[in-house]
Amino acid sequence: MIHLTYLEAGVVGLIQGISEMFPISSLGHNVLLPAIVGGSWQRDLNVASPESPYLAFIVGLHVATAAALLIYFRRDWARIIGGFFSSLRDRRVVTADQRLAWMIILATIPVGIVGLGFEHAFRVIFGKPEYAAAFLTLNGLILLAGERFRTRGSLAADTAIAAAAAQPAAQTEFVPQTEFVPQIEVVPQTEVVPQTEVVPQTEVVPRTELVAVGSGSSARRSAPSAVARAADQSPAVQADMRLAGMGMAQAVIIGSAQILALLAGISRDGVTMVAGMRRGLAREDAARFAFLLATPVILAAGALKVPDLAGPLGNGIHGQILFGSLLSGVGAYLAVRFLLRYLRTRSLTPFGIYCVITGVACLIYLGLVK
């Protein structure tokens, strides 16, 4: 049986989690890594072998990656799943959550059918380092072209989102400073108030301080945190409403781009983002939709391989599997958190350059070694 060390499991798990979120192809990296390192790594970690525990291992890591996505988008998935069941109950698709739920389902069908029917053939034929390097280079060119030839609609969507995000910030800066609640609000006209009883202007107490006095120090902490939570969720709800408005056919076209990711070296998230931008989505929305689409696909792919890891292929490596899965989940969570913030103001170009340079360098190295 092929051996899998803790070092191999840890490195592969961390690379899987990060590169699955970044548009640089996790499968491509996991195919190239053993070939570049050589030695026992090349012998132990061969994804193209007929009954490869390594393939079962890296696909099984997808469960941890999908779990990280579910945790990060937990509020969104709660709304989307709720929209799905409410659409079944009401027998109609009206709300943004209902539409988005069915868009994800329909957009996942093409890659699900192709994956179930041709995954083995794709792996055996193209799961070799030379092919992975070539496809990684192609992936970089796709990312560069996607940014270079963005549609006017996609660029305009970026501008609209930036303007909408800046507007509420400007409104919230001055409101707290102008709202004051005096301690004495009404003085009856029939009652003469001596001058000595007049509350001086300096005693005006802001509304936020009155709340704090009445509720204790915990109120001072809870009010800002509630505002922060509302501000944090509002962009997500607005993004889902924008996505729900693009139409079912557009969602299926974008989701079908995931089929290319069956080729080691082509990034699922990368090609989906580019397809989304080509259909007029803002870069940030395209990335969000790519991650939402990837979650059920990654989870299903991992779930199909879990029984293999529980059988003979997983004998002796259960500890390594858990260790690699832990690092994969942590890496994926941090990567998606970073990437969604990064793409608000930056492009996919650096990732495209990385893929082209790495792919070409691997092609040259592998050619020289052979």
C-alpha positions in Angstrom: 0.0 0.0 0.0 1.2 3.5 -0.7 2.5 5.3 2.3 1.5 8.8 3.4 3.6 10.6 6.1 2.3 13.3 8.4 4.6 15.8 6.6 3.1 14.9 3.2 -0.4 15.0 4.6 0.2 18.4 6.3 1.8 20.1 3.3 -0.8 18.7 0.8 -3.7 19.6 3.2 -2.5 23.2 3.6 -1.9 23.6 -0.2 -5.3 22.1 -0.9 -7.2 24.5 1.4 -5.4 27.6 0.1 -5.2 26.8 -3.6 -8.8 25.6 -3.7 -10.0 29.1 -2.7 -7.4 31.0 -4.7 -7.9 30.8 -8.5 -4.7 28.7 -9.0 -6.0 25.1 -9.1 -5.6 22.9 -6.0 -5.6 19.7 -8.1 -2.9 21.1 -10.4 -0.7 21.9 -7.4 -1.3 18.6 -5.8 -0.2 16.8 -9.1 2.8 19.0 -9.6 4.1 19.0 -6.0 5.2 15.3 -5.9 6.8 15.5 -9.3 8.8 18.6 -8.4 9.9 17.3 -5.0 10.7 13.8 -6.3 11.8 10.8 -4.3 9.3 9.2 -1.9 6.9 12.1 -2.6 6.7 11.2 -6.2 6.3 7.5 -5.4 3.7 8.0 -2.6 1.6 10.8 -4.1 0.6 9.7 -7.6 -2.8 10.9 -8.5 -2.9 9.0 -11.8 -2.4 5.5 -10.3 -5.5 3.2 -10.8 -6.4 2.8 -7.1 -4.7 5.8 -5.6 -5.1 6.5 -1.9 -3.5 9.8 -2.6 -6.4 10.8 -4.9 -8.9 9.6 -2.3 -7.0 11.6 0.3 -6.9 14.9 -1.6 -10.5 14.6 -2.7 -11.4 13.7 0.9 -9.8 16.9 2.0 -12.5 18.6 0.0 -14.9 17.8 2.9 -12.8 20.1 5.2 -12.6 22.7 2.5 -16.4 22.7 2.0 -16.9 22.8 5.8 -14.8 26.0 5.8 -17.0 27.5 3.1 -20.1 26.6 5.0 -18.8 28.2 8.2 -17.8 31.4 6.4 -21.1 31.7 4.5 -23.2 30.2 7.2 -25.7 33.1 7.4 -26.0 33.1 3.6 -26.6 29.4 3.4 -29.2 29.6 6.1 -31.1 32.1 4.0 -30.6 30.2 0.8 -31.7 26.9 2.2 -34.6 28.6 3.8 -35.5 30.1 0.4 -35.3 26.6 -1.2 -37.8 25.0 1.3 -40.1 28.0 1.3 -40.2 27.8 -2.5 -41.3 24.2 -2.3 -43.9 25.1 0.3 -45.3 28.0 -1.7 -44.8 26.4 -5.0 -43.3 29.5 -6.5 -39.9 31.3 -6.8 -40.3 34.9 -5.9 -37.8 36.2 -3.3 -34.1 36.7 -3.9 -33.2 33.8 -1.6 -35.6 31.5 -3.4 -34.2 32.4 -6.8 -30.6 32.1 -5.7 -31.3 28.7 -4.2 -32.6 27.4 -7.5 -29.9 29.1 -9.5 -27.2 27.3 -7.5 -29.0 23.9 -8.0 -29.4 24.4 -11.8 -25.9 25.7 -12.2 -24.5 22.7 -10.4 -26.2 20.1 -12.6 -23.9 20.3 -15.7 -20.6 19.8 -13.7 -22.2 17.1 -11.6 -23.2 15.1 -14.7 -19.8 15.4 -16.4 -17.9 14.8 -13.2 -19.8 11.6 -12.4 -19.4 10.3 -16.0 -15.9 11.4 -16.9 -13.9 12.1 -13.7 -11.9 8.8 -14.0 -11.1 9.3 -17.6 -10.0 12.9 -17.0 -7.8 11.8 -14.1 -6.1 8.9 -15.9 -5.5 10.8 -19.2 -4.7 14.3 -17.9 -3.6 13.7 -14.3 0.1 13.8 -15.2 2.5 16.5 -14.2 3.2 17.7 -17.7 -0.5 18.2 -18.5 -1.0 19.9 -15.1 1.8 22.4 -15.9 0.3 23.1 -19.3 -3.2 23.6 -18.0 -1.9 25.7 -15.1 -0.3 28.0 -17.7 -3.6 28.1 -19.6 -5.4 28.9 -16.4 -3.2 31.9 -15.9 -3.9 33.1 -19.5 -7.6 32.7 -18.8 -7.4 34.9 -15.7 -5.3 37.5 -17.5 -7.7 37.6 -20.4 -10.7 37.8 -18.1 -9.3 40.9 -16.5 -8.0 42.4 -19.8 -11.3 42.0 -21.7 -13.9 42.7 -19.0 -17.3 43.9 -20.3 -18.6 47.4 -19.7 -21.4 45.9 -17.6 -18.9 44.2 -15.2 -16.9 47.4 -14.9 -20.0 49.5 -14.3 -21.1 47.0 -11.7 -17.8 47.5 -9.8 -18.3 51.2 -9.8 -21.9 51.0 -8.6 -21.0 48.7 -5.7 -18.1 51.0 -4.7 -20.4 54.0 -4.7 -23.1 52.3 -2.7 -20.5 51.1 -0.1 -19.2 54.6 0.3 -22.6 56.3 0.8 -23.7 54.7 4.1 -20.3 55.3 5.6 -20.7 59.1 5.0 -24.2 59.1 6.5 -23.2 57.3 9.7 -20.3 59.6 10.6 -22.3 62.7 11.6 -25.6 61.3 12.9 -24.3 60.3 16.4 -22.8 63.7 16.9 -26.0 65.6 16.2 -28.5 63.6 18.2 -28.7 64.8 21.8 -31.4 64.2 24.3 -31.7 66.9 27.0 -32.5 65.9 30.5 -35.5 68.3 30.7 -37.5 68.1 27.5 -40.8 69.9 28.3 -41.3 72.8 30.6 -45.0 73.7 31.2 -45.9 77.3 30.2 -47.9 77.9 33.4 -44.9 77.1 35.6 -42.4 79.7 36.2 -38.9 78.3 36.3 -36.4 80.3 38.2 -33.1 81.1 36.5 -31.2 79.0 38.9 -33.2 75.9 37.9 -32.3 76.1 34.3 -30.3 73.1 33.1 -27.1 74.6 31.6 -26.1 73.7 28.0 -23.1 71.7 29.3 -25.4 69.2 31.0 -26.9 68.0 27.7 -26.4 64.3 27.7 -26.0 62.3 24.4 -28.6 59.6 23.9 -25.9 57.0 23.9 -24.8 58.0 27.3 -28.3 57.8 28.8 -28.6 54.3 27.5 -25.3 53.4 29.0 -26.2 54.8 32.4 -29.5 52.9 32.4 -28.1 49.6 31.2 -24.6 49.4 32.6 -21.2 48.9 30.9 -22.6 45.9 28.9 -24.9 48.2 27.0 -22.0 50.3 25.9 -20.4 47.2 24.4 -23.5 45.6 22.9 -24.8 48.6 21.0 -21.7 49.1 18.8 -21.4 45.4 18.2 -25.0 45.2 17.0 -24.4 48.0 14.6 -21.2 46.3 13.4 -23.1 43.1 12.8 -25.8 44.8 10.8 -23.3 46.7 8.7 -21.4 43.5 8.1 -24.4 41.5 6.9 -26.0 44.2 4.8 -23.5 43.9 1.9 -24.0 40.1 1.8 -27.8 40.5 1.5 -27.4 43.2 -1.2 -24.9 41.0 -3.1 -27.4 38.0 -3.1 -30.1 40.3 -4.4 -27.8 41.4 -7.3 -27.0 37.7 -8.0 -30.6 36.7 -7.9 -31.4 39.3 -10.6 -29.1 37.9 -13.3 -31.4 35.1 -14.3 -31.4 31.3 -14.3 -29.9 30.9 -17.8 -26.9 33.1 -16.9 -26.3 31.1 -13.7 -26.3 27.8 -15.7 -23.7 29.3 -18.2 -21.5 30.4 -15.4 -21.8 27.2 -13.5 -21.0 25.1 -16.6 -17.5 26.7 -16.6 -16.7 24.5 -13.6 -16.4 21.5 -16.0 -13.0 22.8 -17.1 -11.8 22.3 -13.5 -11.9 18.6 -14.0 -8.6 19.2 -15.8 -5.7 19.3 -13.3 -4.3 22.9 -13.5 -7.6 24.7 -14.3 -9.0 26.5 -11.2 -12.7 26.0 -10.5 -13.1 29.3 -8.8 -10.9 31.1 -11.4 -12.8 30.0 -14.5 -16.2 30.6 -12.7 -15.1 34.1 -11.7 -14.1 34.9 -15.3 -17.3 33.5 -16.6 -19.3 35.6 -14.1 -17.4 38.8 -15.1 -18.0 38.0 -18.8 -21.8 37.8 -18.0 -21.7 41.3 -16.5 -21.1 40.5 -12.8 -18.9 42.7 -10.7 -15.6 41.1 -9.7 -16.7 40.8 -6.0 -20.1 39.3 -6.9 -18.5 36.9 -9.4 -16.1 35.7 -6.6 -19.0 35.3 -4.2 -21.1 33.3 -6.7 -18.1 31.2 -7.5 -17.7 30.2 -3.8 -21.4 29.5 -3.4 -21.4 27.3 -6.5 -18.2 25.5 -5.4 -19.6 24.5 -2.0 -22.0 21.8 -3.1 -19.6 20.5 -5.8 -16.7 20.3 -3.4 -18.8 18.7 -0.7 -20.2 16.1 -3.0 -16.8 15.2 -4.5 -15.4 14.8 -1.0 -18.4 12.8 0.3 -18.1 10.3 -2.6 -14.5 9.6 -1.6 -15.0 9.3 2.1 -16.1 5.7 1.9 -12.9 4.9 0.1 -10.9 6.4 3.0 -12.9 4.4 5.4 -12.0 1.1 3.5 -8.8 -0.5 2.6 -7.4 2.6 0.9 -7.4 4.4 4.2 -5.7 1.7 6.3 -2.9 3.1 8.4 -3.4 6.8 7.3 -6.4 7.8 9.3 -4.3 10.1 11.6 -2.7 11.7 8.5 -6.1 12.2 7.0 -7.4 14.1 10.1 -4.2 16.2 10.3 -4.3 17.1 6.6 -8.0 17.9 6.8 -7.6 20.2 9.8 -4.9 22.2 8.0 -7.0 22.2 4.8 -10.0 23.6 6.6 -8.1 26.3 8.4 -6.3 27.3 5.2 -9.5 27.4 3.2 -11.3 29.6 5.8 -8.4 32.1 5.9 -8.0 32.1 2.1 -11.7 32.9 1.3 -11.8 35.6 4.0 -8.7 37.2 2.5 -9.7 36.8 -1.1 -13.2 38.3 -0.8 -11.7 41.4 0.8 -8.9 41.5 -1.7 -11.1 41.4 -4.7 -13.2 44.4 -3.6 -10.4 46.7 -4.9 -7.9 44.4 -6.7 -7.9 42.2 -9.7 -7.1 38.6 -10.6 -4.0 39.6 -12.6 -1.4 38.7 -9.9 -2.9 35.2 -9.8 -2.8 34.9 -13.6 0.9 36.0 -13.6 1.7 33.4 -10.9 0.0 30.6 -12.8 1.8 31.4 -16.1 5.2 31.7 -14.5 4.8 28.6 -12.4 3.3 26.6 -15.2 6.0 27.5 -17.7 8.8 26.9 -15.0 7.3 23.4 -14.2 7.2 22.5 -17.9 10.9 23.5 -18.4 11.9 21.7 -15.2 10.0 18.5 -16.0 11.4 18.6 -19.6 15.0 18.9 -18.3 14.5 16.1 -15.7 13.2 13.7 -18.3 
